[in-house]
């Protein structure tokens, strides 16, 4: 009976640890994303005019745009501009090109990250395809915009920023597909 009691106690301890990890997982994930520069809640409604941001023509940033596709998604994904020179407070626009290379409908989520960490906390996206899950019909080709600016509170030491987007495959059942086929669709949580 002692052996069974030890096994039961061990299993209960594992269950308690798993529950605690599941409970703490969301805050830990948010801290991890914040530490490496992934913004989980971009300021989608931010408008440069509403915020009253002034352009600082004495501080110019070099912004690099990089892309990658995860999960072996058969999508061509690239930015129209690979780099841009902008002043702090000045909005900039870049177009992103997607091509579905298959005869199947593809579902995916773009996830952005901004480096260095200070820049990830000091920018606003006015318009971004990364606000929603996306769908591409067979052999569909689209271009979508990214409009953003960096806030004057950005550290004076930062003069180069990398904006990176990675595509992750999504299951059709996890994506809200209300809307016109071929349009990008917003996932509702």
Buried (B, 14 or more C-beta within 10 A) or exposed (E): EEEEEEEEEEEEEEEEEEEEEEEEEEEEEEEEBBEEBBBEEBEEEBBBEEBEBEBBEEBEBEBBBBBEBEEEBEBEBBBEBEEBEBBBBBBBEBEBBBBBBEEEBBBBBBBBBBBBBBBBBBBBBBBBBBBBBBBBBEEBEBEBBBBBBBBEEBEEEBEEBBBBBBBEBBEEEEBEBEEEEEEBBBBEE
